[in-house]
């Protein structure tokens, strides 16, 4: 009888102990933290990191907070640019919890609140920018959105790390105009490239002709210099040879020339006046020779 009474009591106590252990023991995984409430109050120093954590049942309670980086996808939103052009924009927001305590006591649903403020912030940012700037300055828009969202979520204990606009869809007429503008720009670049090629080819041909003319002129100049040097050297040699010829040699040369003239069939000859001066020495030789002959032969006197 006593055994039948004791067994239920023991079983009850075991269940109570196991329940207390289950309620007091928490395992916090890596990448998470636990915000501890003591009689409904939470403090910064009560935030516990990964590992095995013990809580006093009923008095203490804990809330697990994910501190890993996460993202939310903001669906396509229709916004109006500064020049009244409607466009559709969808983007991604990457965020993480930087203050676990404020993330659980200052906001109920951080991700939902972030998505709601992101849509209104997007309309405010796009509304201050022209359509052309929206299409060409995507990186700047990403940075502006990130800064504005980070300022709002700071009080919620969150940190917006990156904002990435995935797609911007302008109206159909704007897309057609952009396609025409792109085609015209490509045509303009092709014409410019072709004209630049033609101009460069003409420049190359002109440069080739210029170099050819320069080389030709340089060759002519060198040839003229060589001819002049040759002529100068010939004159120098002639002058050197002539300076070594005396009057007798010249007279003999004239006599040889007269001999050649005498053998020719011509009947008229032109004798230069210099020839008579060159013969003067021969006249003296002849007179001395004749005087010597008379002295040696008295009968000829």
ABEGO torsion letter per residue (X at the ends): XAAAAAAAAAAAAAAAAAAAAAAABBBBBBGBBBBBBBGGBBBAAABBBBEBBBBBBGABBBBBBBABBBBBBBBBBBBBBAAGBBBBBBBBBBBBBABAAAAAAABABAAAAAAAAAAAAAAAAAAABBAAAAAABAAAAAAAAAAAAAAAAAAAGBBBABBBBABBBBBAAAAAAAAAAAAAAAAAAAAAAAAAAAAAAAAAAAAAAAAAAAAAAAAAAAAAAAAAAAAAAAAAAAAAAAAABBAAAAAAAAAAAAAAAAABABABBBBBAAAAAAAAAAAAAAAAAAAAAAAABAAAX
